[in-house]
Amino acid sequence: MSVDAAFTRKLFGGPCEFIAGAAELDALPASQLPEVAFVGRSNVGKSSLINALTGRTGLARVSRTPGRTRQINLFRLGDALALADLPGYGFARVSKAEAAHWNALITGYLHTRKTLRRVILLLDARRGIMTSDEEAMRLLDGAAVSYQLVLTKTDALKSAEMRSVMENVADIAAVHPAALAGIVATSARASLGIPELRQSLAELAAG
């Protein structure tokens, strides 16, 4: 569904608030709004991207320490859309028990969150798709949840490097049935790709 620019501006320029944080699935509050979840490797830039999308500097907590987010954090964009910041994966220093808890929490969330409309899977453009990213893609495929691939930190790459990363990511994504066509290249620092991603999310809110 296509929405006009005025709707998108109103959505992301309006109120946005933290709803709750939940380290266990049964602690998540029920949601009546369409929900979009952000997931990616630890330190991929999820919180920075959420802040950039909503035009806030401290809505989602940004940490330089990988693996710091250990719970699902929910935010509400007016009365139109909910955003979920999921714990990062792939951080080598977490214990096996913590890794198992992450897998159970996210798997449960993907299979039971009835209002979930899309997952935004963030990939660090400097590293491309890593093994843990492909594991996350298979998890999303298995849950039959459509996901949008979004490259972060693209301002760190030169044009030729960026083209190579985009081609490689597109080739890998092509064999994953739940991956949506098209890859969004972003940089929270340089505000690259933010308008395009806002438009995509506004269409979910309106639809």
N, C-alpha and C positions, 0 to 999 in steps of 0.2 A: 504494500500500500504506500503510495507516494503522499508525502505531507509537504505543506508549504514552509518557507523559511520562517514565517512569523510564528508558527506552532513550535518549531524547533527552538527559536530564540526564547520563547515564553517558557518552554520546558526547562531549558538549562539555565535560564536567567532568573527563574523563580526560586522558591524555598527548597532547600535540600537539607535533610537532617539525618543524623545517626539514629537508627532505631534500636539495635541491640547487637550484642556479640554472643555467640554460642559456641562452646567447645564440644557440646554433645548435640546430637540430632534432635532429641526430644526437647531441647531448650530453645529451639528456634520458634519465634512467634509466627502464628499463621499470617499469611499474606493474601490480600484480596486483589493486589495489583499484579500486572505482568512483571516478571522478574528476569533480570539479566545478570549472569554470574561471570566474574572475572577470575581466571585461573592461569597459573604459569609457574615456572621455576622460581625458587627463592631468589629475591633480588632482581627479578625481571623488570620491575617497575610498575606493578599493579596499582599501588597506592598513588604513585605520581600521576599515572594516567587518569585515575578516577578524579583526582584533584583538578587536573587540567580540563577534563570533560565538564565538570561542574563549576569551573571558574573559582574554586576555593583553594586556599593554600594549606589548610590543615584539616580538611574534612576526614580524609583517610590518612592514618598515621604512616609517615615515611620513615623507614629505618635503614641505616647503612649495614646493619647486622643481618645476614641471611638467616632465614628460618625463624624470624621474630614473630610473625603472625601465626598464631596457633589455633585460631578460631575463625568461624564464619562471621564476618561483620556485615550487617545490613544497613542500607541507607535508603531514604525515601525521597524521590523527586516529586514534590507537590503531591497531587492526587492521581498521578499518571503512571509512574514507573518505580520499581524497586531495584536497587543495585546490590549485589552480593560480592564481597571481597573474600575469596576463598584462601585458605592457607597455602603457601607455596610448597612445591615439591622439589625433590632432587637435591636437597641440602645434605651433604655427605656426613655431617656431624650428628645428625639425629640418630637416636637409637632405633633398633628394630621394632621395639614396642611403639615408639612414636610414629614410625613410618606405617606400621599396621593400623594405628589409630587414624592417621590421615586417610589411608585408603578406605577404611570402613566409613569414616565421616563423609567423605566426598561421594563414595559409591551410594551410600544411603540417601544423601541429598539429591543426587542426580535421578535416582529411581523413584523418589517419593515426593519431591517438590512439585506439586501440581501446577503452580503458577509460573514455573520456569519456562521461559520462551526461547532463550538462547544462551549459549556460553561463549564468552570472548576468551579465546586461548591466546595468551601473549607469548611471543617468542623474541628473545634477545637477538636483534639483527646482527650483532657482532659475532654471534655463535651459530646462528641458523638453528635447524631442528636437531636437537640432541636426543640421545637414547631415551631419556626420561620424558621428553616431549612426545615422542612416538608412543610411549606407554600410555601417556595421558590421552592421546588421540584414540588409541584402541579402547580405552575405558569409556570415552565418550561415544564411540561407534557402538559399543556394546549396550550402552544405555539408550541408544537411539535419540540422542539429544543433538540437535544441529548446533554447529559451532563455527564461529568466524575467526580466522587466523589473523592476528594483528602483530606486526613487527614493532618492537619498541627500540628506542635509542638509535634511530636511523641517522641522526645527525652526526654520528661518529664514523659513518662510512662515506667513501667517495662514490661517485655515480656508477662507475664500472663495478665496484664491489657490491653496490646495492642491486644492480641488475642481476648479478650472479646469484645472490642470496634469494631474490624474488623467484628466479627460474627454478632453483633447487627446491625451495619450499613448495612451489606450485606443482612440481613433479611428484613430490612425496604426498602432497594433499590429494592428488588426483585418485589415489587408490583407497582413500578413506571415505566411505559412503556418507558419513554424517557431516563432513567438512563442506562448508558452503563455498561456492565459486567466488574468486576474488580475494585478494589479500590487501589489507589496509596497512600502509607504512606510516608509522607515527613517531613523533618525538615530543614528549611532554615538555622538555626544556625549550624547544624551538617552535612549539605549537604546530608541528607538522601533522597532517592527517586528522586533526581534532574535528574540524567541521564535517568531514566525511563520516567519521564515526558517530558524531552527534546525530547526523541525519539518519543513519541506519537505526540507531536506538530510538529516535523519535517515531520512526515508522512502526516499531514494535509497540510503543506506547499508544499510538493512535489506532492500531489495528485490532 
